[in-house]
Every structure is written in structure tokens, then in C-alpha cells.
């Protein structure tokens, strides 16, 4: 049988290895992150009904 001490050491080793892997992945992601600023989003356009030229043309053609 294995002693409790060896299973605790193994568990600590595996937790440390998982932490190192996560840290390495995060540092790699940060190393390749773009240094440029993200451009601001354009102002949202007004929503809703707008009577444009093609709408007026439709209304003109739809008259009886």
C-alpha cells in the first residue's frame, strides 16, 4: 500500500504542474496580444421608420 505522505506529495505536484501550465498559457496569450488601441465604435444610426427615395417611389407606384 502507498503511504498517505506519498499521495499528498503527488497531489501537490500535480496541482503545481496544472498551475504552471495555466500560467504559461496566460503569459503566451499576453505576449501575442495587440499593442494597438481598439478603434472606437461609430455612433449608432437612428432606428425606426425613414422615408427614403425608394420608399417614396413605392408609395407613388402603389397608388390606385
N, C-alpha and C positions, 0 to 999 in steps of 0.2 A: 504494500500500500504506500501511497505517497503521503508525505507529511503535509500538514497544514501550512507550514512555512514555505515550502516549495510552490504550492498552489498560489499563495499570496504574492510571491515574487514573480511568478509567471503572469498573474493578472496585472500587476503593476507594470511589468514590461510591455504587455500588450496595450495597456492604456497609454503608456508613454509613446509607443510606436504610432498609435492612432492619432495622438495629439501632434506628433511631428509631421505626419502625412497631411493633416488638415492645415497646419501652419505652412508647409511647403506649397500646398495648392493655393492658399490665400496670397502668399508672397509672389507666386508666379503670376497670378491674376493681376495683382497690383503693378507688377513690373511691366506688363503689356497694356496697361490702361492708357488711354489717350491723354496727352497733356493739354490738348486744346480745349477751350471753353465750348460748351454746347451753345449753338446759336439760339437766341430767344425765339419763341413761337410767335408767328404772326398773329395780329389781333383777329379774333374770331369775327366772321362776317355776320351781318344781321340775318336772323332767320325769319321765316314767315313768308307771307304772300308778297310777291313783287310782280308788278305788271310790266313785263318786258316787251320788246318789239314782237317776238314770236307769239306771245300771249295775246297781244292786241290783234295780230293777224288772224289768229284762231277765232277770236271773238267776231272779227269782221266777216270771216268766211262762214261762221256758224249761224249768222242771222238769216231769218226766213223772210 
